[in-house]
């Protein structure tokens, strides 16, 4: 009987390869292994070593932790690219407040009193809102202003 880790990584390897539209041969070539090795990993017959696990995570732009242990049955989403997060669903309160989940506050080091620029996009393909720290936004704006002045 296969252990849970082997089942999880084999599912993730196959899903990520398909998501990137790679054949077994293409994925194997990109990380420098044989097609047979990739097939064995996806079948759960063997596990990639640390070097190949790192190469696979880089190839698919995911963390090693997600590659090894992400279980879509325990999640509402698919494996996220490195540095991308889904913190769950938030609800707009009576007076329009939105509470940022604690995990998001920790990951992005958000503290009481921090200020953000609220950006919006109405394009149906990218519709949504984004929060950007004021300092980051102003720094970007200042760089753009300087570039325009050079012209």
C-alpha positions as a Markdown table, in Angstrom:
| # | Residue | x | y | z |
|---|---|---|---|---|
| 1 | Unk | 0.0 | 0.0 | 0.0 |
| 2 | Unk | 1.3 | 3.5 | -1.0 |
| 3 | Unk | 1.8 | 6.0 | 1.8 |
| 4 | Unk | -0.2 | 9.3 | 1.7 |
| 5 | Unk | 2.9 | 11.4 | 0.8 |
| 6 | Unk | 3.5 | 9.3 | -2.3 |
| 7 | Unk | -0.2 | 9.5 | -3.3 |
| 8 | Unk | -0.2 | 13.3 | -2.8 |
| 9 | Unk | 3.0 | 14.0 | -4.8 |
| 10 | Unk | 2.1 | 11.7 | -7.6 |
| 11 | Unk | -1.3 | 13.5 | -8.0 |
| 12 | Unk | 0.5 | 16.9 | -7.8 |
| 13 | Unk | 3.1 | 16.0 | -10.4 |
| 14 | Unk | 0.6 | 14.8 | -12.9 |
| 15 | Unk | -1.7 | 17.8 | -12.3 |
| 16 | Unk | 1.1 | 20.3 | -12.6 |
| 17 | Unk | 2.5 | 18.7 | -15.8 |
| 18 | Unk | -0.9 | 18.7 | -17.4 |
| 19 | Unk | -1.5 | 22.3 | -16.3 |
| 20 | Unk | 1.7 | 23.3 | -18.0 |
| 21 | Unk | 0.8 | 21.3 | -21.1 |
| 22 | Unk | 4.0 | 19.2 | -20.9 |
| 23 | Unk | 4.3 | 15.6 | -22.1 |
| 24 | Unk | 6.3 | 13.2 | -19.8 |
| 25 | Unk | 9.2 | 13.6 | -22.2 |
| 26 | Unk | 9.1 | 17.4 | -22.2 |
| 27 | Unk | 9.0 | 17.7 | -18.4 |
| 28 | Unk | 11.7 | 15.0 | -18.0 |
| 29 | Unk | 14.0 | 16.8 | -20.5 |
| 30 | Unk | 13.5 | 20.2 | -18.7 |
| 31 | Unk | 14.8 | 18.8 | -15.4 |
| 32 | Unk | 17.3 | 16.4 | -16.9 |
| 33 | Unk | 15.8 | 13.0 | -16.1 |
| 34 | Unk | 14.4 | 10.2 | -18.2 |
| 35 | Unk | 10.8 | 9.9 | -19.2 |
| 36 | Unk | 10.7 | 6.6 | -17.2 |
| 37 | Unk | 11.7 | 8.4 | -14.0 |
| 38 | Unk | 9.0 | 10.9 | -14.4 |
| 39 | Unk | 6.4 | 8.2 | -15.2 |
| 40 | Unk | 7.5 | 6.3 | -12.0 |
| 41 | Unk | 7.1 | 9.4 | -9.9 |
| 42 | Unk | 3.7 | 10.1 | -11.3 |
| 43 | Unk | 2.6 | 6.5 | -10.8 |
| 44 | Unk | 3.9 | 6.6 | -7.2 |
| 45 | Unk | 6.3 | 3.7 | -7.9 |
| 46 | Unk | 9.2 | 5.9 | -6.6 |
| 47 | Unk | 9.8 | 9.4 | -5.3 |
| 48 | Unk | 12.1 | 12.1 | -6.7 |
| 49 | Unk | 15.2 | 12.8 | -4.7 |
| 50 | Unk | 15.8 | 16.3 | -3.1 |
| 51 | Unk | 17.6 | 17.7 | -6.2 |
| 52 | Unk | 14.8 | 16.6 | -8.5 |
| 53 | Unk | 12.1 | 17.7 | -6.1 |
| 54 | Unk | 13.7 | 21.2 | -6.2 |
| 55 | Unk | 13.9 | 21.1 | -10.0 |
| 56 | Unk | 10.3 | 20.1 | -10.3 |
| 57 | Unk | 9.1 | 22.8 | -7.9 |
| 58 | Unk | 11.1 | 25.4 | -9.9 |
| 59 | Unk | 9.8 | 24.0 | -13.2 |
| 60 | Unk | 6.2 | 24.2 | -12.1 |
| 61 | Unk | 6.7 | 27.5 | -10.1 |
| 62 | Unk | 5.4 | 26.1 | -6.8 |
| 63 | Unk | 6.9 | 25.6 | -3.4 |
| 64 | Unk | 8.5 | 22.3 | -2.5 |
| 65 | Unk | 6.0 | 22.1 | 0.4 |
| 66 | Unk | 3.0 | 22.4 | -2.0 |
| 67 | Unk | 4.6 | 20.0 | -4.4 |
| 68 | Unk | 5.0 | 17.4 | -1.7 |
| 69 | Unk | 2.0 | 17.9 | 0.5 |
| 70 | Unk | -0.7 | 20.0 | -1.2 |
| 71 | Unk | -4.0 | 18.0 | -1.1 |
| 72 | Unk | -6.7 | 19.4 | -3.3 |
| 73 | Unk | -9.3 | 17.4 | -1.4 |
| 74 | Unk | -8.6 | 19.5 | 1.7 |
| 75 | Unk | -8.6 | 22.8 | -0.2 |
| 76 | Unk | -10.9 | 24.9 | -2.3 |
| 77 | Unk | -8.2 | 25.8 | -4.8 |
| 78 | Unk | -5.5 | 24.2 | -6.9 |
| 79 | Unk | -1.8 | 24.5 | -6.1 |
| 80 | Unk | -0.8 | 28.2 | -6.2 |
| 81 | Unk | 2.4 | 29.5 | -7.8 |
| 82 | Unk | 5.2 | 30.5 | -5.4 |
| 83 | Unk | 4.4 | 33.7 | -3.6 |
| 84 | Unk | 0.7 | 33.6 | -4.5 |
| 85 | Unk | -1.9 | 33.0 | -1.8 |
| 86 | Unk | -5.6 | 32.5 | -1.2 |
| 87 | Unk | -6.6 | 33.4 | 2.3 |
| 88 | Unk | -10.2 | 32.4 | 2.1 |
| 89 | Unk | -13.4 | 34.3 | 1.7 |
| 90 | Unk | -14.1 | 37.7 | 3.4 |
| 91 | Unk | -17.4 | 39.3 | 3.9 |
| 92 | Unk | -18.1 | 43.0 | 3.7 |
| 93 | Unk | -19.5 | 44.2 | 7.1 |
| 94 | Unk | -22.4 | 46.5 | 7.6 |
| 95 | Unk | -20.4 | 49.7 | 7.3 |
| 96 | Unk | -18.3 | 48.5 | 4.4 |
| 97 | Unk | -15.4 | 47.1 | 6.4 |
| 98 | Unk | -13.5 | 44.1 | 5.3 |
| 99 | Unk | -11.4 | 42.2 | 7.9 |
| 100 | Unk | -8.1 | 40.9 | 6.5 |
| 101 | Unk | -7.5 | 37.3 | 7.6 |
| 102 | Unk | -4.9 | 36.9 | 10.3 |
| 103 | Unk | -2.8 | 34.7 | 8.1 |
| 104 | Unk | -2.7 | 37.4 | 5.4 |
| 105 | Unk | -1.7 | 40.0 | 8.0 |
| 106 | Unk | 1.2 | 37.7 | 9.1 |
| 107 | Unk | 2.4 | 36.9 | 5.7 |
| 108 | Unk | 2.4 | 40.5 | 4.5 |
| 109 | Unk | 3.4 | 41.9 | 7.9 |
| 110 | Unk | 0.3 | 44.1 | 8.1 |
| 111 | Unk | 0.0 | 46.0 | 11.4 |
| 112 | Unk | -2.6 | 48.3 | 12.9 |
| 113 | Unk | -2.3 | 51.8 | 11.4 |
| 114 | Unk | -0.7 | 50.7 | 8.1 |
| 115 | Unk | -2.1 | 52.5 | 5.0 |
| 116 | Unk | -2.9 | 51.1 | 1.6 |
| 117 | Unk | -4.0 | 52.3 | -1.8 |
| 118 | Unk | -7.1 | 50.5 | -2.9 |
| 119 | Unk | -7.0 | 49.8 | -6.7 |
| 120 | Unk | -9.8 | 48.4 | -8.8 |
| 121 | Unk | -10.0 | 46.7 | -12.2 |
| 122 | Unk | -13.4 | 46.6 | -14.1 |
| 123 | Unk | -12.1 | 44.4 | -17.0 |
| 124 | Unk | -14.2 | 41.3 | -16.9 |
| 125 | Unk | -11.2 | 39.1 | -17.4 |
| 126 | Unk | -9.3 | 40.6 | -14.4 |
| 127 | Unk | -12.1 | 42.1 | -12.4 |
| 128 | Unk | -11.2 | 42.8 | -8.8 |
| 129 | Unk | -9.7 | 44.9 | -6.1 |
| 130 | Unk | -6.1 | 45.1 | -4.8 |
| 131 | Unk | -4.4 | 46.6 | -1.8 |
| 132 | Unk | -1.0 | 48.1 | -2.3 |
| 133 | Unk | 1.0 | 49.6 | 0.6 |
| 134 | Unk | 1.1 | 53.4 | 0.3 |
| 135 | Unk | 4.9 | 53.6 | 0.4 |
| 136 | Unk | 5.2 | 51.1 | -2.4 |
| 137 | Unk | 2.6 | 52.8 | -4.5 |
| 138 | Unk | 4.2 | 56.3 | -4.0 |
| 139 | Unk | 7.7 | 54.9 | -4.8 |
| 140 | Unk | 6.4 | 53.4 | -8.0 |
| 141 | Unk | 4.5 | 56.7 | -8.9 |
| 142 | Unk | 7.7 | 58.7 | -8.2 |
| 143 | Unk | 9.8 | 56.5 | -10.5 |
| 144 | Unk | 7.2 | 56.8 | -13.3 |
| 145 | Unk | 7.1 | 60.6 | -12.9 |
| 146 | Unk | 10.9 | 60.7 | -13.2 |
| 147 | Unk | 10.8 | 58.5 | -16.3 |
| 148 | Unk | 8.2 | 60.8 | -17.9 |
| 149 | Unk | 10.3 | 63.9 | -17.1 |
| 150 | Unk | 13.3 | 62.4 | -18.9 |
| 151 | Unk | 11.3 | 62.2 | -22.2 |
